Structure formats: structure tokens, C-alpha cells
Amino acid sequence: MMQNTSRLALLASTALLALPLQAQAEQSDITVALQLEPPHLDPTSAAAGAIDSVLYANVFEGLTRFASDGAVIPGLSKSWDISEDGLTYTFMLNEGVTFHDGSTMDAEDVKFSLDRARGEDSANAQKALFAGITDVTVLDPLTVQVTLEAPNGSFLFNMAWGDAVIVAPESVANIKTAPIGTGAFKFENWVQGDQITLSRNEAYWGTPAALTDVTFKFISDPTAAFAAMMAEDIDAFVGFPTPEALPQFEADPRFQVIIGSSEGETILSTNNMMPPLDDRRVRKAIAHAIDRSAIIDGAMFGLGTPIGTHFAPHNPDYVDLTGLSQYDPELSKKLLAEAGFADGFTTTLKLPPPSYARRGGEIIAAQLRAVGIETEISNLEWAQWLEQVFRGKDYGLTIVSHTEPFDIGIYARPDYYFQYNNPQFQQIMDTLNRATLPAERKALLKVAQTIIAEDYVNGYLFQLAFHTVAKAGVEGLWENAPTQATDLTAVRWSD
């Protein structure tokens, strides 16, 4: 009897020991931390990349989408035809697509979304993506035709942006707090200041997600981010804000560190309409006062690639123009004197929450002070930054990483927040939009990159590295960030 009892106890003990491993193998939920919380949940009416970080591909989808390698692939549209003159795109939609409220997604929703984005009263932050559309016609429930005023070699690329996702007229009124999309996950709840939860869309038209539940936690403080990850309170931190801690996680078998590249051109953005920053000589002086390597080492612990223009170095059409703004403080002083500011001047430096901005801002402030430029630093929360800097244009200098893919076209918009108005550049971009031959586009992009570098529109700092820390069992996270997104549709726990 004693022997049987002992055997039963041993079996029970063995089963209990096996439970944690079995539970881990069967885990289907995940908690992912991000540094920035979205101001609201409508990707079609705000410039905040934090919205796409949560919702792109997970909740909302467009006609096309970006893959993890940056390629443009089919989304809600399974295929398309392009007319010989390049003016008409006919999109064939996937069958059986429904919104999360059960309503059917069809060509009428596509027309509504594109017309809404390009309308006169559109609040879309990237309205220029839709400016060339002259007509959107529903041919049948699964076919929609888009007519352009001129050929646009970037049109399918433009339709992959988060700003071009398809929404329904029935749910758009509440989209900022209760988004309803077609993606593999449904929105469940938002505890502002803390977290957003999603659940698997069991009626998803495509390949279903492996995860059943997703929680996005927002941790802005780098110290708290490190503590939460080390305590395993979270399963992954995408865009981990303390690069100096990465070696510690790499040495810990509980974790994996994924280091890739992003589309994030990190710039010392300059208000080109605010005196004395409206003087090219002053902007050039600022550019030559900046030591990029000191910023990359001091703020990013060596993780970053120097840039001399607003273009990603991994793009095959990138031109290295860092030599136009090499570190030369004596030249800075000379340029300031020529512009009438031998004794320097004072301007504002408004910094959003990311650590690259806060840490980089202190370094840049010291570098500018060395040539006579004083900066009044203000640390802003993300919503404040969007209101004061991006929308209000109430700033002298700021530091921000532009994570949208292939976004050099923003320099053709005089009303954009750094208020750069160069008709020559605008003409180059107009010609580029019409160009379809790769060689022609490459030549135009070289000219475009050079113009903004020689105009010293902004201080071009570095291309943001994309680093993620995750538990060892998480699979399917993006290595690189071709757009600002945390696509969890293919993420799973390993066995």
C-alpha cells in the first residue's frame, strides 16, 4: 500500500512539474510594451505613428500593405489591373471580408474611405497621398476603379500606408475610441495611460492569428521599461528605449534581442518660417554645430546610422550627403556672424518623450551652446508635441524620428510643420510622382535628396535602429520596421 501511495505521489509530483512547461507551450496571449501611447485610435486622421504601432495590420487593413521586408503586397485587394496609360487602377477585392461588427466590407467602403481621405474637409495627416485621385468608381461589390489625374509610380505604395486603411461609414463616428476594422484582431478595451487590449477575430477572412489575446502596455520611462522586461511582467518590448541595457538581455537566456533597421530618419527639425531660422546661413550653422557621432554614441549607445538628408541609408537610391554638414563649430560661428548673429541667439527646443529625443536633446543643446546658440528646452508629452509642434508650428527646434516609409515627399508641402517652401523641390517631386522608369526615378531622388541637404531644411542626425527585447519563446516579431507597426498577425509562442 505504501509503495502504491508513493508511486501515486511521484506521478502527481511529476505532473505538477510538467505543468509550467505545458502551460508555456500552450500560451496564446501576449503582452507587448511600447513607449508611446496613441493620442486616439484613428490612423486616418492623425500623424502620430503610435496609432499604427498598435493598429496597423492588427485591426485595420488597406488595399495593399507592407510586408516585414518593406515590399508592397496585396491586402484587402487580392489583385489589380493598371491601364496602359497608368491612369486607372482596378482593384479586385477578396471575398468574404467582414468588419469586426459583422458587416460586409465591399467596394462601397473602399470608395467611402478614399473619398473621405481626399475630401476638402479631410483630417488625414497624409492627405497628399490621395491628391492625385480624380475619381473612385464602384464597378460591382468586389471591384473598385480608381482614376488618377496623372501616372503615379508610387500609388500602390501609397495605398499601403496606415493613413489609407479601409473604414466603414457606419463606424467612423466612434473610430477614435472604438475602432472597427477588418484585421486579424478586434479592439476590446483601452485603459488610457495604461494599456489597449485586442482579441482574435474568429471570423477573419485571411489566415487566422495564432494569438488569442493581445495587450499593448505603454511604458514611457526607460528605467521602468527595463524593470518590467527584466521582471518578465511583459513578454516583449518593441522599440526598447534603453539601448545600453541590450547586452544584459543578450547574456540572459530568458530573453532574445532583435536588432534591425527602421525607416526612422531622426532629425533636428527646424521651423523654417521662424526668424532667425528662416535664414539658410543660420540653418547651415546649426547643421555644422552638430556632432552626429557624439549624439549616436551618447543617446543611442552606438546604435544608429549617420544621415545627411531625409532618406533611409538602406534604400538603394540613398545618396550619402553627410559631408555637406560635417561637424565644424568654427564654420558655424563664421556663418552666424555673416547672418548678423555673432553673439548668437536663443530659440526653443521642444522634445517629445522618446529617449532618442530627450537624451539627444541634451547633447545637441550643449553643442549649440558651444557656438553661441542657447536653447530653451521643454519636455512635452506626445499629445502636447502634436498640438504645439506638429499642428501649431509653435517651436524653433525639435527632435523627432520620421518613421513613415519613403516620406521625402513631405518636403513638397509648404504647410507641413517645418514650413519649407521650395518650388524647385515641389516640381521635382511632382515629376517623380509621374515617373515610372527606375532609372528616371533614381536620378530624380538624387536631386531631391541633394536639394534639401543643401538648403539645410533640418539637421539630419541618424537613421533610427529598431531594437526589440522579447522572451525567448516569442516567434514572428518583425526584425526591421519598414513602417511604424507592431504586426502580431504571425506571432506565436514556440513549442
C-alpha positions as CSV (number, residue, x, y, z in Angstrom):
1,M,0.0,0.0,0.0
2,M,2.8,2.3,0.9
3,Q,4.6,1.6,-2.4
4,N,1.4,2.4,-4.4
5,T,0.9,5.6,-2.5
6,S,4.5,6.6,-3.1
7,R,4.1,5.9,-6.8
8,L,0.9,8.0,-7.0
9,A,2.7,10.8,-5.2
10,L,5.6,10.6,-7.6
11,L,3.3,10.7,-10.6
12,A,1.4,13.6,-9.2
13,S,4.7,15.5,-8.5
14,T,5.9,14.8,-12.0
15,A,2.6,16.1,-13.4
16,L,2.9,19.3,-11.4
17,L,6.5,19.8,-12.5
18,A,5.3,19.4,-16.1
19,L,2.5,22.0,-15.9
20,P,4.7,25.1,-16.3
21,L,6.2,23.7,-19.5
22,Q,2.9,22.6,-20.8
23,A,1.3,26.0,-20.0
24,Q,4.1,27.8,-21.7
25,A,3.8,25.7,-24.8
26,E,0.1,26.3,-25.0
27,Q,0.3,30.0,-24.2
28,S,-1.8,32.0,-26.7
29,D,-1.8,35.5,-25.2
30,I,0.9,38.1,-25.2
31,T,1.7,41.4,-23.6
32,V,3.8,43.8,-25.7
33,A,5.1,47.1,-24.4
34,L,5.6,50.3,-26.4
35,Q,7.0,53.6,-25.3
36,L,4.4,55.8,-26.9
37,E,0.6,55.7,-26.3
38,P,-1.6,56.7,-29.2
39,P,-3.5,60.0,-28.8
40,H,-6.5,58.3,-30.3
41,L,-7.2,55.3,-32.4
42,D,-8.0,56.7,-35.9
43,P,-5.0,56.2,-38.2
44,T,-6.7,58.2,-40.9
45,S,-6.8,61.5,-39.0
46,A,-3.5,61.9,-37.2
47,A,0.2,62.0,-37.8
48,A,1.0,60.0,-34.6
49,G,2.9,56.8,-35.6
50,A,1.9,55.4,-32.2
51,I,-1.6,54.7,-33.7
52,D,-0.1,52.5,-36.4
53,S,2.2,50.9,-33.9
54,V,-0.9,49.3,-32.3
55,L,-3.5,49.1,-35.1
56,Y,-1.6,48.6,-38.5
57,A,-2.4,45.1,-39.9
58,N,-3.7,44.0,-36.5
59,V,-7.0,45.9,-36.6
60,F,-7.1,47.9,-39.8
61,E,-6.1,46.9,-43.3
62,G,-5.7,48.7,-46.7
63,L,-6.0,47.7,-50.3
64,T,-2.3,46.9,-50.1
65,R,0.1,46.5,-47.2
66,F,3.8,46.5,-46.2
67,A,5.4,43.1,-45.6
68,S,8.2,42.8,-43.0
69,D,10.8,43.4,-45.6
70,G,9.1,46.6,-46.9
71,A,7.7,45.0,-50.0
72,V,4.2,46.1,-51.1
73,I,1.9,43.1,-51.2
74,P,-1.9,42.5,-51.6
75,G,-4.1,43.4,-48.7
76,L,-7.9,43.7,-48.9
77,S,-7.3,43.8,-52.7
78,K,-6.2,40.4,-53.9
79,S,-5.1,41.7,-57.3
80,W,-5.3,44.8,-59.5
81,D,-5.0,45.8,-63.1
82,I,-3.3,49.0,-64.3
83,S,-4.3,50.7,-67.6
84,E,-1.7,51.2,-70.3
85,D,-1.6,54.9,-69.7
86,G,-1.1,54.4,-65.9
87,L,-4.2,56.4,-65.0
88,T,-6.7,53.7,-64.0
89,Y,-6.2,51.1,-61.2
90,T,-8.9,48.4,-61.0
91,F,-8.8,46.6,-57.7
92,M,-10.3,43.1,-57.2
93,L,-11.3,42.7,-53.6
94,N,-11.1,39.5,-51.5
95,E,-14.4,37.7,-51.0
96,G,-15.9,37.1,-47.6
97,V,-14.3,40.1,-45.8
98,T,-16.3,41.5,-42.9
99,F,-15.7,44.2,-40.4
100,H,-15.5,43.3,-36.7
101,D,-19.1,44.3,-36.2
102,G,-20.1,41.6,-38.7
103,S,-21.0,44.0,-41.6
104,T,-19.6,43.2,-45.1
105,M,-16.6,45.1,-46.4
106,D,-17.1,45.8,-50.1
107,A,-16.2,48.3,-52.8
108,E,-18.6,50.9,-51.4
109,D,-16.4,51.0,-48.2
110,V,-13.3,51.4,-50.4
111,K,-14.9,54.4,-52.2
112,F,-16.0,55.9,-48.9
113,S,-12.6,55.6,-47.4
114,L,-10.7,57.1,-50.4
115,D,-13.2,59.9,-50.9
116,R,-13.1,60.7,-47.2
117,A,-9.3,60.8,-47.2
118,R,-9.1,63.1,-50.2
119,G,-12.1,65.3,-49.4
120,E,-11.9,69.1,-48.8
121,D,-12.6,68.6,-45.1
122,S,-10.3,65.6,-44.7
123,A,-8.3,65.5,-41.5
124,N,-5.9,62.9,-42.9
125,A,-2.4,63.8,-41.9
126,Q,-1.1,62.4,-45.3
127,K,-3.8,63.9,-47.5
128,A,-1.1,64.3,-50.2
129,L,-1.2,60.5,-50.7
130,F,-4.7,60.9,-52.2
131,A,-4.3,64.2,-54.0
132,G,-3.8,62.7,-57.5
133,I,-7.1,60.7,-57.3
134,T,-9.8,62.2,-59.6
135,D,-12.5,59.5,-59.2
136,V,-13.3,56.4,-57.3
137,T,-16.0,54.2,-59.0
138,V,-17.7,51.1,-57.7
139,L,-18.0,48.6,-60.6
140,D,-19.5,45.8,-58.5
141,P,-19.4,44.8,-54.8
142,L,-15.9,43.3,-55.2
143,T,-14.4,45.6,-57.8
144,V,-13.5,49.3,-57.5
145,Q,-11.8,51.5,-60.0
146,V,-9.5,54.4,-59.1
147,T,-8.7,57.1,-61.7
148,L,-5.7,59.3,-61.3
149,E,-5.1,62.7,-62.9
150,A,-1.5,61.6,-63.9
151,P,0.5,58.4,-63.7
152,N,1.9,57.8,-60.2
153,G,4.7,55.2,-59.8
154,S,4.1,55.3,-56.0
155,F,0.4,54.8,-56.0
156,L,0.3,51.1,-54.8
157,F,3.0,52.1,-52.2
158,N,0.8,55.0,-51.0
159,M,-2.2,52.7,-50.5
160,A,-0.1,50.6,-48.1
161,W,0.2,53.4,-45.6
162,G,-1.7,53.3,-42.4
163,D,-3.4,56.5,-43.4
164,A,-5.0,54.6,-46.3
165,V,-6.8,51.8,-44.4
166,I,-10.4,51.0,-45.2
167,V,-13.1,52.0,-42.8
168,A,-16.9,51.8,-42.8
169,P,-19.1,54.8,-42.8
170,E,-21.3,53.2,-40.1
171,S,-18.5,53.1,-37.6
172,V,-16.3,56.1,-38.4
173,A,-18.1,58.4,-35.9
174,N,-16.6,56.4,-33.0
175,I,-13.3,55.4,-34.6
176,K,-11.1,57.4,-32.3
177,T,-12.2,55.4,-29.2
178,A,-13.8,52.2,-30.7
179,P,-12.0,51.3,-33.9
180,I,-13.7,48.7,-36.1
181,G,-11.6,47.2,-38.9
182,T,-11.2,44.0,-40.9
183,G,-8.0,42.7,-39.4
184,A,-7.0,39.5,-37.6
185,F,-7.6,41.2,-34.2
186,K,-10.5,43.1,-32.8
187,F,-10.3,46.1,-30.5
188,E,-11.6,45.2,-27.0
189,N,-10.7,48.0,-24.5
190,W,-8.5,51.0,-23.9
191,V,-7.4,52.0,-20.4
192,Q,-5.9,55.3,-21.2
193,G,-2.5,55.8,-19.7
194,D,-2.0,52.1,-19.3
195,Q,-3.0,49.6,-22.0
196,I,-5.0,48.6,-25.1
197,T,-6.4,45.1,-25.4
198,L,-7.2,43.2,-28.6
199,S,-8.7,39.7,-29.2
200,R,-8.5,37.4,-32.1
201,N,-11.0,37.9,-34.9
202,E,-12.6,34.5,-35.2
203,A,-14.3,35.5,-38.4
204,Y,-11.1,36.8,-40.1
205,W,-11.1,36.4,-43.9
206,G,-7.4,35.5,-44.1
207,T,-5.0,33.3,-42.2
208,P,-6.1,33.5,-38.6
209,A,-3.8,34.7,-35.9
210,A,-2.2,32.2,-33.6
211,L,-2.6,34.5,-30.6
212,T,-6.0,34.8,-29.0
213,D,-5.4,37.9,-26.8
214,V,-3.0,40.8,-27.1
215,T,-2.3,43.5,-24.5
216,F,-0.3,46.6,-25.5
217,K,1.3,48.2,-22.4
218,F,2.6,51.8,-22.6
219,I,5.7,52.4,-20.6
220,S,7.3,55.7,-21.4
221,D,10.0,55.8,-18.7
222,P,13.2,53.9,-19.8
223,T,14.0,52.8,-16.3
224,A,10.5,51.3,-15.8
225,A,10.8,49.6,-19.2
226,F,14.0,47.9,-18.1
227,A,12.5,46.8,-14.8
228,A,9.3,45.5,-16.4
229,M,11.2,43.4,-19.0
230,M,13.7,42.0,-16.5
231,A,10.8,41.0,-14.2
232,E,9.1,39.3,-17.1
233,D,5.9,41.4,-16.4
234,I,5.8,41.9,-20.2
235,D,6.6,39.4,-23.0
236,A,8.2,41.8,-25.4
237,F,9.2,45.5,-25.7
238,V,9.2,46.7,-29.3
239,G,11.4,49.7,-29.8
240,F,13.2,49.1,-26.4
241,P,14.2,52.6,-25.1
242,T,17.4,51.8,-23.2
243,P,19.9,50.5,-25.8
244,E,22.7,50.5,-23.1
245,A,20.9,47.6,-21.5
246,L,20.7,45.3,-24.6
247,P,24.0,43.4,-23.8
248,Q,22.5,42.5,-20.4
249,F,19.4,41.0,-22.1
250,E,21.6,39.3,-24.7
251,A,23.5,37.5,-22.0
252,D,20.3,36.3,-20.3
253,P,18.9,33.0,-21.7
254,R,15.4,34.1,-20.8
255,F,15.4,36.7,-23.5
256,Q,16.2,37.4,-27.1
257,V,17.4,40.7,-28.6
258,I,16.4,41.6,-32.1
259,I,18.3,44.4,-33.7
260,G,17.2,45.7,-37.2
261,S,16.7,48.9,-39.1
262,S,13.8,51.3,-39.4
263,E,12.5,53.9,-41.7
264,G,13.1,56.5,-38.9
265,E,15.0,59.5,-40.1
266,T,15.9,61.2,-36.8
267,I,16.2,64.9,-37.4
268,L,16.7,68.2,-35.6
269,S,13.5,69.6,-37.1
270,T,13.7,73.3,-37.8
271,N,10.9,75.8,-38.2
272,N,11.9,77.3,-41.5
273,M,9.5,80.3,-41.1
274,M,10.6,81.4,-37.7
275,P,13.4,84.1,-37.6
276,P,16.3,83.7,-37.5
277,L,15.8,80.0,-38.6
278,D,14.3,81.3,-41.8
279,D,17.9,82.3,-42.8
280,R,19.7,79.5,-44.7
281,R,23.0,80.6,-43.2
282,V,21.7,80.1,-39.7
283,R,20.3,76.6,-40.5
284,K,23.7,75.7,-42.1
285,A,25.4,77.0,-38.9
286,I,23.2,74.7,-36.8
287,A,24.0,71.7,-39.1
288,H,27.8,72.3,-38.7
289,A,27.5,72.7,-34.9
290,I,26.2,69.1,-34.6
291,D,28.5,66.2,-33.9
292,R,26.4,63.2,-35.1
293,S,28.8,60.6,-33.7
294,A,28.5,62.1,-30.2
295,I,24.7,62.0,-30.4
296,I,24.6,58.4,-31.7
297,D,27.1,57.3,-29.0
298,G,25.6,59.4,-26.2
299,A,21.9,58.9,-26.8
300,M,21.8,55.6,-28.7
301,F,25.0,53.9,-27.4
302,G,26.3,53.5,-30.9
303,L,23.0,52.2,-32.4
304,G,22.3,54.4,-35.4
305,T,23.5,55.3,-38.9
306,P,24.5,58.9,-39.7
307,I,22.4,60.6,-42.4
308,G,22.9,63.8,-44.3
309,T,19.4,64.0,-45.8
310,H,15.9,62.7,-45.3
311,F,16.3,59.3,-46.8
312,A,16.9,55.8,-45.4
313,P,20.5,54.6,-45.9
314,H,19.3,51.0,-46.6
315,N,17.3,52.3,-49.6
316,P,19.2,51.6,-52.9
317,D,18.6,55.2,-54.0
318,Y,20.1,56.7,-50.9
319,V,22.9,59.3,-51.5
320,D,25.4,59.9,-48.7
321,L,25.4,63.7,-48.2
322,T,26.8,63.7,-44.7
323,G,29.8,65.6,-46.0
324,L,27.6,68.7,-46.5
325,S,27.0,69.1,-42.8
326,Q,30.2,67.7,-41.2
327,Y,31.0,68.8,-37.6
328,D,32.7,72.2,-37.8
329,P,31.9,74.6,-35.0
330,E,34.3,77.3,-36.2
331,L,32.4,77.3,-39.5
332,S,29.2,77.6,-37.5
333,K,30.4,80.7,-35.7
334,K,31.5,82.2,-39.0
335,L,28.1,81.6,-40.6
336,L,26.3,83.0,-37.6
337,A,28.4,86.2,-37.8
338,E,27.7,86.5,-41.5
339,A,24.0,86.3,-40.7
340,G,24.2,89.0,-38.1
341,F,24.3,86.8,-35.0
342,A,27.9,87.0,-34.0
343,D,26.7,86.9,-30.3
344,G,24.3,84.0,-31.0
345,F,20.6,83.9,-30.3
346,T,18.1,81.9,-28.3
347,T,15.4,79.6,-29.6
348,T,13.2,76.8,-28.2
349,L,13.9,73.1,-28.3
350,K,10.7,71.1,-27.7
351,L,11.3,67.4,-27.1
352,P,8.7,64.6,-27.3
353,P,9.0,61.6,-24.9
354,P,11.2,59.0,-26.8
355,S,14.6,58.6,-25.3
356,Y,16.4,59.4,-28.5
357,A,14.8,62.9,-28.3
358,R,15.3,63.5,-24.6
359,R,18.8,62.2,-24.5
360,G,19.8,63.6,-27.9
361,G,18.3,67.0,-27.0
362,E,20.6,67.5,-24.0
363,I,23.6,66.7,-26.2
364,I,22.5,68.9,-29.0
365,A,21.7,71.8,-26.6
366,A,25.3,71.6,-25.4
367,Q,26.7,71.5,-28.9
368,L,24.7,74.5,-30.0
369,R,25.6,76.4,-26.8
370,A,29.3,76.0,-27.8
371,V,28.7,78.1,-30.9
372,G,26.5,80.7,-29.2
373,I,23.0,79.3,-29.7
374,E,21.0,78.9,-26.5
375,T,18.0,76.6,-26.4
376,E,15.1,76.7,-24.0
377,I,14.3,73.0,-23.5
378,S,10.7,71.9,-23.0
379,N,9.9,68.2,-22.4
380,L,6.5,67.6,-23.9
381,E,4.2,64.6,-23.7
382,W,3.2,63.2,-27.1
383,A,-0.2,64.8,-27.3
384,Q,1.4,68.2,-26.3
385,W,4.0,67.8,-29.0
386,L,1.4,67.0,-31.6
387,E,-0.6,70.1,-30.6
388,Q,2.2,72.6,-30.2
389,V,4.8,71.5,-32.7
390,F,3.1,69.4,-35.4
391,R,-0.2,71.2,-35.7
392,G,0.5,74.6,-34.0
393,K,4.0,75.1,-35.5
394,D,4.9,76.8,-32.3
395,Y,8.5,75.9,-31.9
396,G,12.0,76.7,-33.1
397,L,13.7,73.3,-32.9
398,T,12.5,69.8,-32.1
399,I,13.9,66.3,-32.4
400,V,11.8,63.6,-33.9
401,S,12.1,60.4,-35.9
402,H,10.0,60.3,-39.0
403,T,9.2,56.6,-39.3
404,E,6.9,56.7,-42.3
405,P,8.4,54.9,-45.3
406,F,9.8,56.8,-48.3
407,D,8.4,60.1,-47.0
408,I,10.7,62.6,-48.6
409,G,7.6,64.0,-50.3
410,I,6.7,65.8,-47.1
411,Y,9.2,68.5,-48.1
412,A,7.0,69.4,-51.0
413,R,4.2,70.5,-48.6
414,P,4.8,74.2,-47.5
415,D,2.1,73.8,-44.8
416,Y,4.0,70.9,-43.2
417,Y,5.2,71.6,-39.7
418,F,8.7,72.6,-40.6
419,Q,7.3,75.0,-43.2
420,Y,9.7,74.5,-46.1
421,N,8.6,76.1,-49.3
422,N,10.8,75.5,-52.4
423,P,9.1,75.4,-55.8
424,Q,12.0,73.7,-57.4
425,F,11.8,70.8,-54.9
426,Q,8.0,70.7,-55.4
427,Q,8.5,70.4,-59.1
428,I,11.0,67.6,-58.7
429,M,8.5,65.6,-56.5
430,D,5.7,66.2,-59.0
431,T,7.9,64.8,-61.8
432,L,8.9,61.9,-59.6
433,N,5.2,61.0,-58.9
434,R,4.6,60.8,-62.7
435,A,7.8,58.8,-63.4
436,T,7.6,55.0,-63.7
437,L,11.1,54.1,-65.1
438,P,13.5,53.1,-62.3
439,A,16.5,55.0,-63.8
440,E,14.5,58.2,-64.1
441,R,13.2,57.9,-60.5
442,K,16.7,57.2,-59.2
443,A,18.0,60.4,-60.8
444,L,15.1,62.5,-59.5
445,L,15.6,61.1,-56.0
446,K,19.3,62.0,-56.1
447,V,18.4,65.6,-57.0
448,A,15.6,65.7,-54.3
449,Q,17.9,64.5,-51.6
450,T,20.6,67.0,-52.6
451,I,18.2,70.0,-52.6
452,I,17.0,69.6,-49.1
453,A,20.5,68.8,-47.8
454,E,21.9,72.0,-49.4
455,D,19.0,74.0,-48.1
456,Y,19.7,72.7,-44.6
457,V,16.0,72.4,-44.1
458,N,16.6,70.3,-41.0
459,G,19.5,69.0,-39.0
460,Y,19.9,65.4,-40.3
461,L,21.1,63.2,-37.5
462,F,20.8,59.4,-37.8
463,Q,18.7,56.6,-39.0
464,L,17.0,55.1,-36.0
465,A,17.9,51.5,-35.2
466,F,15.0,49.2,-34.4
467,H,15.6,47.0,-31.4
468,T,13.2,44.7,-29.6
469,V,13.6,42.7,-26.4
470,A,11.4,39.6,-26.1
471,K,11.1,36.4,-24.1
472,A,12.9,33.6,-25.7
473,G,9.8,31.7,-26.7
474,V,8.2,34.5,-28.8
475,E,8.4,34.0,-32.6
476,G,7.3,36.1,-35.6
477,L,8.1,39.6,-34.4
478,W,9.4,41.9,-37.2
479,E,13.2,42.3,-37.2
480,N,13.1,45.6,-39.2
481,A,10.4,48.3,-39.2
482,P,9.5,49.2,-42.8
483,T,6.7,51.2,-41.4
484,Q,5.7,52.0,-37.8
485,A,3.8,48.9,-36.9
486,T,3.8,46.1,-34.4
487,D,2.3,43.4,-36.7
488,L,1.3,40.5,-34.4
489,T,-0.6,38.6,-37.1
490,A,2.1,36.0,-37.5
491,V,3.4,36.0,-33.9
492,R,3.2,32.8,-31.8
493,W,4.9,31.1,-28.9
494,S,7.3,28.3,-29.8
495,D,6.7,24.8,-28.6
